[in-house]
Each structure stands twice: as C-alpha cells, then as structure tokens.
Amino acid sequence: MELKIGIFDSGIGGITVLHQACRSLPREEYLYFADVDHVPYGTKKKEEIIGYVDDAFGFMMTKNVKAIVVACNTATSVAIGRLRKKYRIPILGMEPAVKPAVRRNNGKRVMVVATPVTLREEKLKNLLTAVDENHVVDLLALPKLVSFAERGEFDSAELRKYLAEAFSPYRLGDYSALVLGCTHFNYFKDTFRKMFSADADLIDGCAGTVNHLAEVLREKGLLENNARSVEYYVSKRRVSDKASLRRIEALHRRLDQMLTY
C-alpha cells in the first residue's frame, strides 16, 4: 500500500504548493484536496473554518496519507493547532515569509498581503512581534483576490483596478519586498511585479514549506521512490473529467511562468 502526501487548500491556491512539491519531491504520490464548496475561507468565521478543515482531514485520512500540508495560510492560522492534537501524522502549515523579508529589507519597508482572517489572527501577530523589531512591516488585506483566482481571472481590467485601489494609500517604491501571505496570490506575481519596483522581492512560503516537508519525511523514513502521481479531489469528489483536468494543467503551466518573477 503506497502512502500519499496530502495537500489541502480551500481552492486552487494550494496547487502552488503542490507544484513546488512535484518539483522538489518528484518521486512521491500526492492527493490534492480543494474545499471548493466553502471557498473563500478568508472572510468566514473561525469556527466555520475549523469545521470545514476537520471534515476534509477526516476524508483525507481514509486515503492513505502519510503527511498533510495545510497549503492555506488562513486554515493554518485558525485550525492547525487542533489538527495536530487530533491526528497522529505530520501536519505542516503555511505562514507568511516575513522573517526573510525583514532580514534583507535594506532600510526599506515590507508589505504583507493576505486574507483578513490571516492578518487578524494571533499567529501572525506573534510572528511580527518576534521578527519586526523596527516596525517596517505593513499589512494589507486583499479579500477579493482569492475569488479572482478561483475564476481564473489573472489579468483583467477589473483585477488591475482592484489592486490599484487597494495599494493606492502606499508609496510602493518604499518597499523592498512584497510577502504573499496567501497561496492564491502566487498566481498574480506578474501583475505584482508591474506595480512594485524592479528590485523589490516577491516572497512566498511555498519553497520553505516543501523543504520542511522533505526534512520531516526524511527524518521519519517516509520518503518514497515511486512514479509521481496526483489524485485531485474537490470537496470529497474525485476529479476525473477532462475539462477539469485541463484547467488544472493550465494552472500548473501558469505557475511555471510565475517562476521567472
């Protein structure tokens, strides 16, 4: 019985983590679970999110997963503590990559963009207390960006208007880095790059999370050497129709393009 790596998100955002995992751990089998029935998480109540995630984990545990990555900053913020108490397998989460951004800020400011839930949870506040000694970090909620991603609307006049209005109170030339605190936001790196200065870093947590996953699996002797495969589920329903699989392939191709930004 082959064991799989589970990757969970509220929608397509976690495919950015899956994409990185397939590059870094190409000999593993994966199960991707998108809770599309309840996306977006970032505007919902904490207890609702915990219930959705726990239900999804119960399903994934029936599919022979050996570890699960919560590839959703919002779900990590509100639910990961309870999940680790309930389930015995390794459970890894996401957090905005604030530490590396602050460490190399070169006297400039750092902006963190995320969902409203992620920005108001104690997890991020504690992280900022620990690393943002000089108070150079600004936080900006972009609640509508998840919905743009879920619609596959990565470059439109409406999207550009939304981001222009959201960023309008800030002088973007003052920033050394933009930290993408939601996995959905990685699909928009090309648009962010046009808005920020050429020397500003666009930082996400995907590579760091996958590197940590590899370390945990290695320590526990759980690394595999199989032919890579991925099973996709949307809220417990197996994805098998050609149209949906083509859409997923298109997302992976876009993420290949985003590697240059």
N, C-alpha and C positions, 0 to 999 in steps of 0.2 A: 504494500500500500504506500503510494507516494504521498508525501506531505507537501502542502502548498503554503506559499506566503500569501496571506490575506492583506488586501489593501482596501481601506474603506474611506468613502467620502460621501457627502450629501449629493454630489452630482459628478460633473466631468472634471472638477478641479484635481482630484487625486490621480487622474491619468498622468498629470505632470510628474508625480512621484513614481508611478508605475513605469513611465517612460525612462526615468533615471535608473530605476531598479533593473530594468531589462538591459540597459547599457552596462551597468556595473556588475550585475549578477546574472549573466546570460544563460546559466545552466540550471536555472530554477523554474519551478512551475508556480503560476500565480492565479489567484482568484481576486477579481476586482468587483467590489460591491458599491454601486451608486444608489443612494436612497432618494431617487428622483421623485417619489411620491410626496416627499416632505421638503424638498429644496425650495427656497434657500433656508439654511439654518440660522444665518447671521442676524435675522430680525425676529427670531422666535424666543419664547421664554425658556429659561434654563431647564426647568423640569421637563418640558416637552422634548427638548433636545436629548436629555439623558434617556428618556423613554425610547425614543427612536433609535438611538445608538445601541442601547442594550438589546433591543429586539433584533437589530441587524447582527449583532455579535452572536446571539443565540443561534441564528440561522447559519452563520459562517462556521461556527463550531461543529456543525453537522457535516461539514465538507472537508474534513481532514486538514485543517490549517494548523501549522506549527508555530506561527507568529502572525501578529496583525499589526499593520501600520495604520494608525488613525491619521490619514492624509488630509486632515481638515483642521485648521487652526481653531475654529470655533468649537468643534466637538472636543478637541484636545483640552481647550480651556475649561470646559464645564464638566466633562464626563470621564476623563482618563483615570482620575484617582479611584473612582468607583469601579471602573472596569478592571483595573489591576487587582483590586481586592476580590473580585468575583471570579475572574478567570485565571487559570494557572499557567497559561502560555505567555511568552514575552509579548508585551504590548508597547509599541513605540508611538510617540506623538510628534506633533509639529509645534514649533514656536517661532515667532518672528526672529530672523537672524540679526538681532540688534547688536549683539556683542561684537562681531567682526566689523560691523558698520561704524560703531562708535570708536573702536580701536584705531581705525585708519581714517578718521574724519578730517584730518589736516586742518583743524581750526574752523571748519565749516559745520553746517547743521546737517542733521539726519532726519529724513522723513519716513515714518512707518505708516503704510496704508493697510487697512484690514476691514473686517466687518465690525459693526457696532458691538456685538457681543464680545468678540476678541479684545477690543480696546477697553472695555469696561470691566473685564474680569481681573481678579486678584493675581492670576498667573503672570500677566503682562506687567502689572504694576510692580510686582516683586522683582521681575527681571530688570525693569528700568531702575528701580532703587539700587540694585546691585551693580549695574554697569554704567548708568548715565550720571556720573558724578558731577559733570559740568553742565548738565541740563541742556544738552544740544539737540535732544530728540523732540520732534513734533509728531503728533498723532492725527491721522485723518481717516475718518470712516468713509468708505465708498460702498454703501449698501446695494446700489443698483448694478454694480459691476458683475456680480455673480449672475444676475438674470441676463445681462448682455452675453456672458459666456455661454450660458445654457441655451440661448437662442442661436449660438454660432455667429453672433454679430460682433466680429472682431475689429472691423474698420468701417464705420458708418458716420454720417454727419451727426446723427443723434448721439452716438458714443462720444465723438470728439467734443461736442457741445457739453455733454455731461461732465467730462473730465476737465474741460476748460473752466467751467463754472466752479467745480469743486476745488481746483487748485488756484483760483483767481486771488484769494487773500494772501497768497505766499509769493515771495520772490524766488523762483525756482533756481536761479543762478547761485543762491546762497547755500545750496545743498551739495554735499559730497556723495550722498548715497540715498537711494530710494529702496526701502526694505519692503518687499512684497509679503505681507502677513496673511495672505490667503492664497491657497494653491490655485484657485480660479484665476488669480490676477496674472499668473505667468503667461497666459495666452496673449497678453496685451503688451509684452515687452517692446515690440516695435513702436507702438504708439507712445509709450512712456519715454522711450529713447528720444523721440522727436521733441518732447516737451522739456526734458532736462538737458543740462549741458553735456557736451561730449565726454568730459572726464568724470562725470558722476557715475557711480557704480549702481547697477540694478542687482539687488541681492535677494535671493530666495533661499528657503531652507531645505530644498529637495536633496541636494548632494550630501549635506551634512546628515540628514535623516537616514539616507540609504547607506552611508558609510557606517553609521552607528548600527544599523540593522545587520550589516555584514559582520561587524565585530561581535555582536550578540550571538548570531548564528554560529560563528566560528568557535566561540567560547563554549557553546553548548553542543558542539559536534553535529550541527543540524544543516550544514551546507550540503547541497546536492550537486550531482554532475549529470543532469538529465538534459534531454532536448527541451528547450524552452517552450512553454505553452501558457496561454492565458484563457481563463474562463471569465466571462463578463456576466454580471447579474445587475438588474435594475429592480431594487426593492423586492428581492427574492425570486424574480423572474429571470430565467436564463436567456441571455441574448443570443439568438441564433439566426435571425432573419438577415438577409443580405444587405438591406438598406441600412440597418442599424450598425452592422459591422463595417460597412463602407464609411459611415460617419465617424466611427471610432478610428479607423485607419487614417482618415483625413485629419483628425486631431493629433495623431502621432506625427504626421507629416508637418503640421504647423509647429509642433514642438521642436522638431528637427531644425526648422527655420529660426526659431527663437534662440537656439544655442549660440547664434552669432551676435546677440545683443547683450 
